[in-house]
Amino acid sequence: MSFVSKAISVGGSLMVTIPKELAKVMNIHPNEPVEIEVKKVKLSGFGMFRGTGLTPFAKDDELHLHD
């Protein structure tokens, strides 16, 4: 099972929290060894500015340097 989480800095190390629901489903308990595979997630900007009042680009917004 996989999930996406942010790594936070704790001392000189990084820490990732396992969500409570996932720990329950996987029957993971404190101090129990687990195997973790780490992959860096590529961020998508899709929907990032939703609700900010910005409007989508229109044909009139296109820059024409050469006519």
N, CA, C, O and CB atoms as a CASP TS submission, in Angstrom:
PFRMAT TS
TARGET T0000
AUTHOR 0000-0000-0000
METHOD Language model
MODEL 1
PARENT N/A
ATOM      1  N   MET     1       0.849  -1.167   0.000  1.00  0.00           N
ATOM      2  CA  MET     1       0.000   0.000   0.000  1.00  0.00           C
ATOM      3  C   MET     1       0.896   1.232   0.000  1.00  0.00           C
ATOM      4  O   MET     1       1.969   1.218   0.604  1.00  0.00           O
ATOM      5  CB  MET     1      -0.967  -0.003   1.219  1.00  0.00           C
ATOM      6  N   SER     2       0.467   2.294  -0.671  1.00  0.00           N
ATOM      7  CA  SER     2       1.293   3.496  -0.730  1.00  0.00           C
ATOM      8  C   SER     2       0.476   4.729  -0.361  1.00  0.00           C
ATOM      9  O   SER     2      -0.753   4.723  -0.416  1.00  0.00           O
ATOM     10  CB  SER     2       1.902   3.661  -2.128  1.00  0.00           C
ATOM     11  N   PHE     3       1.187   5.781   0.014  1.00  0.00           N
ATOM     12  CA  PHE     3       0.576   7.066   0.329  1.00  0.00           C
ATOM     13  C   PHE     3       1.610   8.148   0.087  1.00  0.00           C
ATOM     14  O   PHE     3       2.801   7.859  -0.026  1.00  0.00           O
ATOM     15  CB  PHE     3       0.048   7.108   1.798  1.00  0.00           C
ATOM     16  N   VAL     4       1.165   9.387   0.009  1.00  0.00           N
ATOM     17  CA  VAL     4       2.065  10.520  -0.180  1.00  0.00           C
ATOM     18  C   VAL     4       2.048  11.349   1.095  1.00  0.00           C
ATOM     19  O   VAL     4       0.983  11.651   1.632  1.00  0.00           O
ATOM     20  CB  VAL     4       1.653  11.382  -1.422  1.00  0.00           C
ATOM     21  N   SER     5       3.227  11.714   1.575  1.00  0.00           N
ATOM     22  CA  SER     5       3.349  12.496   2.800  1.00  0.00           C
ATOM     23  C   SER     5       4.542  13.426   2.671  1.00  0.00           C
ATOM     24  O   SER     5       5.442  13.179   1.867  1.00  0.00           O
ATOM     25  CB  SER     5       3.496  11.575   4.044  1.00  0.00           C
ATOM     26  N   LYS     6       4.555  14.495   3.457  1.00  0.00           N
ATOM     27  CA  LYS     6       5.693  15.413   3.472  1.00  0.00           C
ATOM     28  C   LYS     6       6.710  14.946   4.498  1.00  0.00           C
ATOM     29  O   LYS     6       6.348  14.493   5.583  1.00  0.00           O
ATOM     30  CB  LYS     6       5.236  16.859   3.779  1.00  0.00           C
ATOM     31  N   ALA     7       7.984  15.059   4.147  1.00  0.00           N
ATOM     32  CA  ALA     7       9.061  14.772   5.092  1.00  0.00           C
ATOM     33  C   ALA     7       9.328  16.040   5.888  1.00  0.00           C
ATOM     34  O   ALA     7       9.430  17.124   5.315  1.00  0.00           O
ATOM     35  CB  ALA     7      10.359  14.275   4.358  1.00  0.00           C
ATOM     36  N   ILE     8       9.443  15.910   7.207  1.00  0.00           N
ATOM     37  CA  ILE     8       9.747  17.062   8.053  1.00  0.00           C
ATOM     38  C   ILE     8      11.107  16.857   8.703  1.00  0.00           C
ATOM     39  O   ILE     8      11.555  15.726   8.891  1.00  0.00           O
ATOM     40  CB  ILE     8       8.648  17.272   9.132  1.00  0.00           C
ATOM     41  N   SER     9      11.753  17.956   9.040  1.00  0.00           N
ATOM     42  CA  SER     9      13.082  17.911   9.633  1.00  0.00           C
ATOM     43  C   SER     9      12.978  17.736  11.144  1.00  0.00           C
ATOM     44  O   SER     9      12.271  18.480  11.824  1.00  0.00           O
ATOM     45  CB  SER     9      13.872  19.185   9.292  1.00  0.00           C
ATOM     46  N   VAL    10      13.701  16.732  11.658  1.00  0.00           N
ATOM     47  CA  VAL    10      13.771  16.479  13.100  1.00  0.00           C
ATOM     48  C   VAL    10      15.245  16.281  13.425  1.00  0.00           C
ATOM     49  O   VAL    10      15.824  15.243  13.105  1.00  0.00           O
ATOM     50  CB  VAL    10      12.895  15.217  13.533  1.00  0.00           C
ATOM     51  N   GLY    11      15.848  17.277  14.062  1.00  0.00           N
ATOM     52  CA  GLY    11      17.287  17.209  14.303  1.00  0.00           C
ATOM     53  C   GLY    11      18.007  17.237  12.971  1.00  0.00           C
ATOM     54  O   GLY    11      17.769  18.131  12.159  1.00  0.00           O
ATOM     55  N   GLY    12      18.883  16.275  12.732  1.00  0.00           N
ATOM     56  CA  GLY    12      19.595  16.185  11.466  1.00  0.00           C
ATOM     57  C   GLY    12      18.962  15.193  10.508  1.00  0.00           C
ATOM     58  O   GLY    12      19.522  14.922   9.445  1.00  0.00           O
ATOM     59  N   SER    13      17.799  14.642  10.863  1.00  0.00           N
ATOM     60  CA  SER    13      17.142  13.621  10.052  1.00  0.00           C
ATOM     61  C   SER    13      15.827  14.138   9.490  1.00  0.00           C
ATOM     62  O   SER    13      15.378  15.235   9.821  1.00  0.00           O
ATOM     63  CB  SER    13      16.900  12.356  10.876  1.00  0.00           C
ATOM     64  N   LEU    14      15.220  13.326   8.633  1.00  0.00           N
ATOM     65  CA  LEU    14      13.885  13.606   8.120  1.00  0.00           C
ATOM     66  C   LEU    14      12.922  12.564   8.667  1.00  0.00           C
ATOM     67  O   LEU    14      13.297  11.409   8.872  1.00  0.00           O
ATOM     68  CB  LEU    14      13.870  13.615   6.565  1.00  0.00           C
ATOM     69  N   MET    15      11.673  12.977   8.903  1.00  0.00           N
ATOM     70  CA  MET    15      10.673  12.066   9.449  1.00  0.00           C
ATOM     71  C   MET    15       9.413  12.132   8.590  1.00  0.00           C
ATOM     72  O   MET    15       8.992  13.209   8.169  1.00  0.00           O
ATOM     73  CB  MET    15      10.352  12.413  10.930  1.00  0.00           C
ATOM     74  N   VAL    16       8.818  10.973   8.337  1.00  0.00           N
ATOM     75  CA  VAL    16       7.557  10.875   7.611  1.00  0.00           C
ATOM     76  C   VAL    16       6.556  10.184   8.525  1.00  0.00           C
ATOM     77  O   VAL    16       6.874   9.168   9.144  1.00  0.00           O
ATOM     78  CB  VAL    16       7.725  10.099   6.254  1.00  0.00           C
ATOM     79  N   THR    17       5.354  10.730   8.612  1.00  0.00           N
ATOM     80  CA  THR    17       4.318  10.166   9.467  1.00  0.00           C
ATOM     81  C   THR    17       3.435   9.217   8.666  1.00  0.00           C
ATOM     82  O   THR    17       3.009   9.544   7.558  1.00  0.00           O
ATOM     83  CB  THR    17       3.471  11.283  10.104  1.00  0.00           C
ATOM     84  N   ILE    18       3.164   8.053   9.223  1.00  0.00           N
ATOM     85  CA  ILE    18       2.233   7.099   8.621  1.00  0.00           C
ATOM     86  C   ILE    18       0.838   7.467   9.114  1.00  0.00           C
ATOM     87  O   ILE    18       0.616   7.517  10.324  1.00  0.00           O
ATOM     88  CB  ILE    18       2.604   5.600   8.987  1.00  0.00           C
ATOM     89  N   PRO    19      -0.114   7.728   8.203  1.00  0.00           N
ATOM     90  CA  PRO    19      -1.461   8.099   8.628  1.00  0.00           C
ATOM     91  C   PRO    19      -2.104   7.024   9.513  1.00  0.00           C
ATOM     92  O   PRO    19      -1.886   5.829   9.313  1.00  0.00           O
ATOM     93  CB  PRO    19      -2.337   8.355   7.409  1.00  0.00           C
ATOM     94  N   LYS    20      -2.890   7.464  10.484  1.00  0.00           N
ATOM     95  CA  LYS    20      -3.542   6.578  11.448  1.00  0.00           C
ATOM     96  C   LYS    20      -4.367   5.491  10.750  1.00  0.00           C
ATOM     97  O   LYS    20      -4.325   4.325  11.143  1.00  0.00           O
ATOM     98  CB  LYS    20      -4.438   7.391  12.386  1.00  0.00           C
ATOM     99  N   GLU    21      -5.116   5.880   9.715  1.00  0.00           N
ATOM    100  CA  GLU    21      -5.967   4.924   9.001  1.00  0.00           C
ATOM    101  C   GLU    21      -5.136   3.829   8.341  1.00  0.00           C
ATOM    102  O   GLU    21      -5.513   2.657   8.371  1.00  0.00           O
ATOM    103  CB  GLU    21      -6.810   5.646   7.945  1.00  0.00           C
ATOM    104  N   LEU    22      -4.000   4.210   7.743  1.00  0.00           N
ATOM    105  CA  LEU    22      -3.129   3.233   7.087  1.00  0.00           C
ATOM    106  C   LEU    22      -2.495   2.304   8.114  1.00  0.00           C
ATOM    107  O   LEU    22      -2.402   1.097   7.889  1.00  0.00           O
ATOM    108  CB  LEU    22      -2.037   3.944   6.271  1.00  0.00           C
ATOM    109  N   ALA    23      -2.060   2.862   9.241  1.00  0.00           N
ATOM    110  CA  ALA    23      -1.473   2.036  10.299  1.00  0.00           C
ATOM    111  C   ALA    23      -2.483   1.012  10.802  1.00  0.00           C
ATOM    112  O   ALA    23      -2.124  -0.127  11.099  1.00  0.00           O
ATOM    113  CB  ALA    23      -0.983   2.916  11.464  1.00  0.00           C
ATOM    114  N   LYS    24      -3.740   1.419  10.898  1.00  0.00           N
ATOM    115  CA  LYS    24      -4.787   0.505  11.367  1.00  0.00           C
ATOM    116  C   LYS    24      -5.037  -0.608  10.351  1.00  0.00           C
ATOM    117  O   LYS    24      -5.123  -1.781  10.713  1.00  0.00           O
ATOM    118  CB  LYS    24      -6.092   1.276  11.637  1.00  0.00           C
ATOM    119  N   VAL    25      -5.154  -0.229   9.074  1.00  0.00           N
ATOM    120  CA  VAL    25      -5.403  -1.215   8.014  1.00  0.00           C
ATOM    121  C   VAL    25      -4.247  -2.204   7.897  1.00  0.00           C
ATOM    122  O   VAL    25      -4.464  -3.402   7.715  1.00  0.00           O
ATOM    123  CB  VAL    25      -5.625  -0.510   6.667  1.00  0.00           C
ATOM    124  N   MET    26      -3.012  -1.695   8.003  1.00  0.00           N
ATOM    125  CA  MET    26      -1.828  -2.542   7.854  1.00  0.00           C
ATOM    126  C   MET    26      -1.415  -3.203   9.170  1.00  0.00           C
ATOM    127  O   MET    26      -0.459  -3.978   9.205  1.00  0.00           O
ATOM    128  CB  MET    26      -0.672  -1.723   7.308  1.00  0.00           C
ATOM    129  N   ASN    27      -2.138  -2.893  10.256  1.00  0.00           N
ATOM    130  CA  ASN    27      -1.868  -3.464  11.581  1.00  0.00           C
ATOM    131  C   ASN    27      -0.429  -3.160  12.031  1.00  0.00           C
ATOM    132  O   ASN    27       0.288  -4.043  12.503  1.00  0.00           O
ATOM    133  CB  ASN    27      -2.108  -4.992  11.564  1.00  0.00           C
ATOM    134  N   ILE    28      -0.029  -1.890  11.873  1.00  0.00           N
ATOM    135  CA  ILE    28       1.309  -1.437  12.264  1.00  0.00           C
ATOM    136  C   ILE    28       1.229  -0.820  13.655  1.00  0.00           C
ATOM    137  O   ILE    28       0.351  -0.004  13.934  1.00  0.00           O
ATOM    138  CB  ILE    28       1.886  -0.412  11.233  1.00  0.00           C
ATOM    139  N   HIS    29       2.155  -1.219  14.523  1.00  0.00           N
ATOM    140  CA  HIS    29       2.175  -0.736  15.904  1.00  0.00           C
ATOM    141  C   HIS    29       3.480   0.017  16.173  1.00  0.00           C
ATOM    142  O   HIS    29       4.464  -0.185  15.462  1.00  0.00           O
ATOM    143  CB  HIS    29       2.012  -1.916  16.900  1.00  0.00           C
ATOM    144  N   PRO    30       3.499   0.893  17.203  1.00  0.00           N
ATOM    145  CA  PRO    30       4.730   1.618  17.545  1.00  0.00           C
ATOM    146  C   PRO    30       5.900   0.665  17.801  1.00  0.00           C
ATOM    147  O   PRO    30       5.717  -0.422  18.349  1.00  0.00           O
ATOM    148  CB  PRO    30       4.497   2.496  18.779  1.00  0.00           C
ATOM    149  N   ASN    31       7.087   1.079  17.405  1.00  0.00           N
ATOM    150  CA  ASN    31       8.345   0.329  17.575  1.00  0.00           C
ATOM    151  C   ASN    31       8.391  -0.966  16.774  1.00  0.00           C
ATOM    152  O   ASN    31       9.261  -1.803  17.011  1.00  0.00           O
ATOM    153  CB  ASN    31       8.555   0.011  19.034  1.00  0.00           C
ATOM    154  N   GLU    32       7.475  -1.143  15.836  1.00  0.00           N
ATOM    155  CA  GLU    32       7.471  -2.331  14.988  1.00  0.00           C
ATOM    156  C   GLU    32       8.250  -2.006  13.707  1.00  0.00           C
ATOM    157  O   GLU    32       8.029  -0.950  13.114  1.00  0.00           O
ATOM    158  CB  GLU    32       6.000  -2.794  14.660  1.00  0.00           C
ATOM    159  N   PRO    33       9.153  -2.887  13.271  1.00  0.00           N
ATOM    160  CA  PRO    33       9.911  -2.622  12.043  1.00  0.00           C
ATOM    161  C   PRO    33       8.992  -2.623  10.814  1.00  0.00           C
ATOM    162  O   PRO    33       8.107  -3.470  10.689  1.00  0.00           O
ATOM    163  CB  PRO    33      11.029  -3.672  11.869  1.00  0.00           C
ATOM    164  N   VAL    34       9.215  -1.670   9.919  1.00  0.00           N
ATOM    165  CA  VAL    34       8.477  -1.602   8.658  1.00  0.00           C
ATOM    166  C   VAL    34       9.478  -1.352   7.533  1.00  0.00           C
ATOM    167  O   VAL    34      10.553  -0.799   7.764  1.00  0.00           O
ATOM    168  CB  VAL    34       7.378  -0.480   8.698  1.00  0.00           C
ATOM    169  N   GLU    35       9.127  -1.754   6.335  1.00  0.00           N
ATOM    170  CA  GLU    35       9.964  -1.503   5.158  1.00  0.00           C
ATOM    171  C   GLU    35       9.343  -0.358   4.383  1.00  0.00           C
ATOM    172  O   GLU    35       8.141  -0.359   4.120  1.00  0.00           O
ATOM    173  CB  GLU    35      10.103  -2.783   4.259  1.00  0.00           C
ATOM    174  N   ILE    36      10.162   0.624   4.015  1.00  0.00           N
ATOM    175  CA  ILE    36       9.677   1.807   3.312  1.00  0.00           C
ATOM    176  C   ILE    36      10.454   1.981   2.018  1.00  0.00           C
ATOM    177  O   ILE    36      11.683   1.910   2.012  1.00  0.00           O
ATOM    178  CB  ILE    36       9.803   3.070   4.198  1.00  0.00           C
ATOM    179  N   GLU    37       9.734   2.209   0.916  1.00  0.00           N
ATOM    180  CA  GLU    37      10.351   2.528  -0.370  1.00  0.00           C
ATOM    181  C   GLU    37      10.137   4.017  -0.606  1.00  0.00           C
ATOM    182  O   GLU    37       9.000   4.488  -0.569  1.00  0.00           O
ATOM    183  CB  GLU    37       9.745   1.659  -1.549  1.00  0.00           C
ATOM    184  N   VAL    38      11.206   4.763  -0.847  1.00  0.00           N
ATOM    185  CA  VAL    38      11.117   6.215  -0.978  1.00  0.00           C
ATOM    186  C   VAL    38      11.235   6.617  -2.445  1.00  0.00           C
ATOM    187  O   VAL    38      12.159   6.197  -3.142  1.00  0.00           O
ATOM    188  CB  VAL    38      12.214   6.908  -0.138  1.00  0.00           C
ATOM    189  N   LYS    39      10.283   7.438  -2.907  1.00  0.00           N
ATOM    190  CA  LYS    39      10.314   8.009  -4.250  1.00  0.00           C
ATOM    191  C   LYS    39       9.966   9.479  -4.123  1.00  0.00           C
ATOM    192  O   LYS    39       9.066   9.843  -3.366  1.00  0.00           O
ATOM    193  CB  LYS    39       9.328   7.269  -5.223  1.00  0.00           C
ATOM    194  N   LYS    40      10.671  10.327  -4.860  1.00  0.00           N
ATOM    195  CA  LYS    40      10.361  11.749  -4.852  1.00  0.00           C
ATOM    196  C   LYS    40       9.177  11.983  -5.790  1.00  0.00           C
ATOM    197  O   LYS    40       9.183  11.517  -6.929  1.00  0.00           O
ATOM    198  CB  LYS    40      11.604  12.604  -5.279  1.00  0.00           C
ATOM    199  N   VAL    41       8.168  12.701  -5.312  1.00  0.00           N
ATOM    200  CA  VAL    41       6.954  12.951  -6.085  1.00  0.00           C
ATOM    201  C   VAL    41       7.133  14.214  -6.914  1.00  0.00           C
ATOM    202  O   VAL    41       7.572  15.244  -6.404  1.00  0.00           O
ATOM    203  CB  VAL    41       5.720  13.076  -5.156  1.00  0.00           C
ATOM    204  N   LYS    42       6.789  14.129  -8.199  1.00  0.00           N
ATOM    205  CA  LYS    42       6.823  15.306  -9.058  1.00  0.00           C
ATOM    206  C   LYS    42       5.546  16.096  -8.811  1.00  0.00           C
ATOM    207  O   LYS    42       4.445  15.552  -8.882  1.00  0.00           O
ATOM    208  CB  LYS    42       6.966  14.913 -10.571  1.00  0.00           C
ATOM    209  N   LEU    43       5.703  17.386  -8.519  1.00  0.00           N
ATOM    210  CA  LEU    43       4.544  18.228  -8.259  1.00  0.00           C
ATOM    211  C   LEU    43       3.905  18.686  -9.556  1.00  0.00           C
ATOM    212  O   LEU    43       4.598  19.005 -10.522  1.00  0.00           O
ATOM    213  CB  LEU    43       4.938  19.431  -7.415  1.00  0.00           C
ATOM    214  N   SER    44       2.596  18.718  -9.573  1.00  0.00           N
ATOM    215  CA  SER    44       1.837  19.229 -10.698  1.00  0.00           C
ATOM    216  C   SER    44       1.230  20.563 -10.284  1.00  0.00           C
ATOM    217  O   SER    44       0.745  20.699  -9.161  1.00  0.00           O
ATOM    218  CB  SER    44       0.735  18.217 -11.153  1.00  0.00           C
ATOM    219  N   GLY    45       1.252  21.524 -11.157  1.00  0.00           N
ATOM    220  CA  GLY    45       0.655  22.817 -10.855  1.00  0.00           C
ATOM    221  C   GLY    45      -0.817  22.880 -11.195  1.00  0.00           C
ATOM    222  O   GLY    45      -1.443  23.929 -11.040  1.00  0.00           O
ATOM    223  N   PHE    46      -1.387  21.764 -11.661  1.00  0.00           N
ATOM    224  CA  PHE    46      -2.786  21.748 -12.079  1.00  0.00           C
ATOM    225  C   PHE    46      -3.701  22.129 -10.920  1.00  0.00           C
ATOM    226  O   PHE    46      -3.662  21.499  -9.864  1.00  0.00           O
ATOM    227  CB  PHE    46      -3.168  20.365 -12.623  1.00  0.00           C
ATOM    228  N   GLY    47      -4.516  23.149 -11.113  1.00  0.00           N
ATOM    229  CA  GLY    47      -5.474  23.577 -10.098  1.00  0.00           C
ATOM    230  C   GLY    47      -4.883  24.409  -8.975  1.00  0.00           C
ATOM    231  O   GLY    47      -5.580  24.733  -8.014  1.00  0.00           O
ATOM    232  N   MET    48      -3.610  24.758  -9.081  1.00  0.00           N
ATOM    233  CA  MET    48      -2.928  25.456  -7.996  1.00  0.00           C
ATOM    234  C   MET    48      -3.549  26.824  -7.695  1.00  0.00           C
ATOM    235  O   MET    48      -3.604  27.235  -6.536  1.00  0.00           O
ATOM    236  CB  MET    48      -1.463  25.625  -8.339  1.00  0.00           C
ATOM    237  N   PHE    49      -4.014  27.529  -8.726  1.00  0.00           N
ATOM    238  CA  PHE    49      -4.532  28.883  -8.535  1.00  0.00           C
ATOM    239  C   PHE    49      -6.059  28.935  -8.545  1.00  0.00           C
ATOM    240  O   PHE    49      -6.634  30.012  -8.708  1.00  0.00           O
ATOM    241  CB  PHE    49      -3.986  29.796  -9.611  1.00  0.00           C
ATOM    242  N   ARG    50      -6.714  27.809  -8.376  1.00  0.00           N
ATOM    243  CA  ARG    50      -8.168  27.765  -8.343  1.00  0.00           C
ATOM    244  C   ARG    50      -8.672  28.576  -7.148  1.00  0.00           C
ATOM    245  O   ARG    50      -8.145  28.461  -6.041  1.00  0.00           O
ATOM    246  CB  ARG    50      -8.675  26.299  -8.272  1.00  0.00           C
ATOM    247  N   GLY    51      -9.688  29.386  -7.383  1.00  0.00           N
ATOM    248  CA  GLY    51     -10.280  30.164  -6.306  1.00  0.00           C
ATOM    249  C   GLY    51      -9.535  31.448  -5.981  1.00  0.00           C
ATOM    250  O   GLY    51      -9.867  32.120  -5.005  1.00  0.00           O
ATOM    251  N   THR    52      -8.528  31.804  -6.785  1.00  0.00           N
ATOM    252  CA  THR    52      -7.758  33.019  -6.510  1.00  0.00           C
ATOM    253  C   THR    52      -8.251  34.200  -7.331  1.00  0.00           C
ATOM    254  O   THR    52      -7.718  35.302  -7.200  1.00  0.00           O
ATOM    255  CB  THR    52      -6.282  32.782  -6.788  1.00  0.00           C
ATOM    256  N   GLY    53      -9.256  33.996  -8.175  1.00  0.00           N
ATOM    257  CA  GLY    53      -9.775  35.086  -9.000  1.00  0.00           C
ATOM    258  C   GLY    53      -9.080  35.204 -10.337  1.00  0.00           C
ATOM    259  O   GLY    53      -9.471  36.031 -11.160  1.00  0.00           O
ATOM    260  N   LEU    54      -8.051  34.394 -10.577  1.00  0.00           N
ATOM    261  CA  LEU    54      -7.369  34.423 -11.871  1.00  0.00           C
ATOM    262  C   LEU    54      -8.237  33.721 -12.905  1.00  0.00           C
ATOM    263  O   LEU    54      -8.844  32.690 -12.617  1.00  0.00           O
ATOM    264  CB  LEU    54      -5.966  33.755 -11.782  1.00  0.00           C
ATOM    265  N   THR    55      -8.293  34.278 -14.102  1.00  0.00           N
ATOM    266  CA  THR    55      -9.096  33.672 -15.158  1.00  0.00           C
ATOM    267  C   THR    55      -8.190  32.873 -16.080  1.00  0.00           C
ATOM    268  O   THR    55      -6.994  33.154 -16.164  1.00  0.00           O
ATOM    269  CB  THR    55      -9.874  34.749 -15.954  1.00  0.00           C
ATOM    270  N   PRO    56      -8.741  31.876 -16.776  1.00  0.00           N
ATOM    271  CA  PRO    56      -7.938  31.095 -17.722  1.00  0.00           C
ATOM    272  C   PRO    56      -7.443  31.986 -18.867  1.00  0.00           C
ATOM    273  O   PRO    56      -8.036  33.026 -19.154  1.00  0.00           O
ATOM    274  CB  PRO    56      -8.761  29.906 -18.284  1.00  0.00           C
ATOM    275  N   PHE    57      -6.361  31.570 -19.509  1.00  0.00           N
ATOM    276  CA  PHE    57      -5.847  32.313 -20.648  1.00  0.00           C
ATOM    277  C   PHE    57      -6.859  32.288 -21.787  1.00  0.00           C
ATOM    278  O   PHE    57      -7.538  31.286 -22.011  1.00  0.00           O
ATOM    279  CB  PHE    57      -4.497  31.736 -21.110  1.00  0.00           C
ATOM    280  N   ALA    58      -6.948  33.404 -22.499  1.00  0.00           N
ATOM    281  CA  ALA    58      -7.806  33.505 -23.676  1.00  0.00           C
ATOM    282  C   ALA    58      -6.907  33.732 -24.891  1.00  0.00           C
ATOM    283  O   ALA    58      -5.714  34.001 -24.749  1.00  0.00           O
ATOM    284  CB  ALA    58      -8.864  34.664 -23.521  1.00  0.00           C
ATOM    285  N   LYS    59      -7.488  33.622 -26.082  1.00  0.00           N
ATOM    286  CA  LYS    59      -6.733  33.823 -27.318  1.00  0.00           C
ATOM    287  C   LYS    59      -6.111  35.227 -27.345  1.00  0.00           C
ATOM    288  O   LYS    59      -5.015  35.403 -27.877  1.00  0.00           O
ATOM    289  CB  LYS    59      -7.649  33.615 -28.551  1.00  0.00           C
ATOM    290  N   ASP    60      -6.797  36.221 -26.780  1.00  0.00           N
ATOM    291  CA  ASP    60      -6.286  37.598 -26.759  1.00  0.00           C
ATOM    292  C   ASP    60      -5.041  37.745 -25.886  1.00  0.00           C
ATOM    293  O   ASP    60      -4.291  38.708 -26.046  1.00  0.00           O
ATOM    294  CB  ASP    60      -7.368  38.545 -26.264  1.00  0.00           C
ATOM    295  N   ASP    61      -4.810  36.814 -24.974  1.00  0.00           N
ATOM    296  CA  ASP    61      -3.653  36.876 -24.082  1.00  0.00           C
ATOM    297  C   ASP    61      -2.359  36.429 -24.764  1.00  0.00           C
ATOM    298  O   ASP    61      -1.273  36.634 -24.220  1.00  0.00           O
ATOM    299  CB  ASP    61      -3.904  36.022 -22.859  1.00  0.00           C
ATOM    300  N   GLU    62      -2.463  35.828 -25.935  1.00  0.00           N
ATOM    301  CA  GLU    62      -1.299  35.291 -26.629  1.00  0.00           C
ATOM    302  C   GLU    62      -0.364  36.421 -27.075  1.00  0.00           C
ATOM    303  O   GLU    62      -0.816  37.444 -27.589  1.00  0.00           O
ATOM    304  CB  GLU    62      -1.741  34.452 -27.841  1.00  0.00           C
ATOM    305  N   LEU    63       0.934  36.225 -26.875  1.00  0.00           N
ATOM    306  CA  LEU    63       1.937  37.223 -27.249  1.00  0.00           C
ATOM    307  C   LEU    63       2.347  37.006 -28.701  1.00  0.00           C
ATOM    308  O   LEU    63       2.749  35.907 -29.082  1.00  0.00           O
ATOM    309  CB  LEU    63       3.177  37.148 -26.312  1.00  0.00           C
ATOM    310  N   HIS    64       2.242  38.060 -29.507  1.00  0.00           N
ATOM    311  CA  HIS    64       2.622  37.985 -30.925  1.00  0.00           C
ATOM    312  C   HIS    64       3.833  38.882 -31.156  1.00  0.00           C
ATOM    313  O   HIS    64       3.689  40.098 -31.281  1.00  0.00           O
ATOM    314  CB  HIS    64       1.431  38.407 -31.858  1.00  0.00           C
ATOM    315  N   LEU    65       5.013  38.297 -31.212  1.00  0.00           N
ATOM    316  CA  LEU    65       6.229  39.065 -31.478  1.00  0.00           C
ATOM    317  C   LEU    65       6.465  39.248 -32.973  1.00  0.00           C
ATOM    318  O   LEU    65       7.032  40.255 -33.396  1.00  0.00           O
ATOM    319  CB  LEU    65       7.434  38.380 -30.845  1.00  0.00           C
ATOM    320  N   HIS    66       6.032  38.277 -33.771  1.00  0.00           N
ATOM    321  CA  HIS    66       6.240  38.316 -35.222  1.00  0.00           C
ATOM    322  C   HIS    66       4.895  38.194 -35.911  1.00  0.00           C
ATOM    323  O   HIS    66       4.188  37.203 -35.728  1.00  0.00           O
ATOM    324  CB  HIS    66       7.204  37.183 -35.690  1.00  0.00           C
ATOM    325  N   ASP    67       4.537  39.194 -36.701  1.00  0.00           N
ATOM    326  CA  ASP    67       3.263  39.136 -37.438  1.00  0.00           C
ATOM    327  C   ASP    67       3.480  38.787 -38.875  1.00  0.00           C
ATOM    328  O   ASP    67       2.520  38.695 -39.640  1.00  0.00           O
ATOM    329  CB  ASP    67       2.524  40.451 -37.346  1.00  0.00           C
TER
END
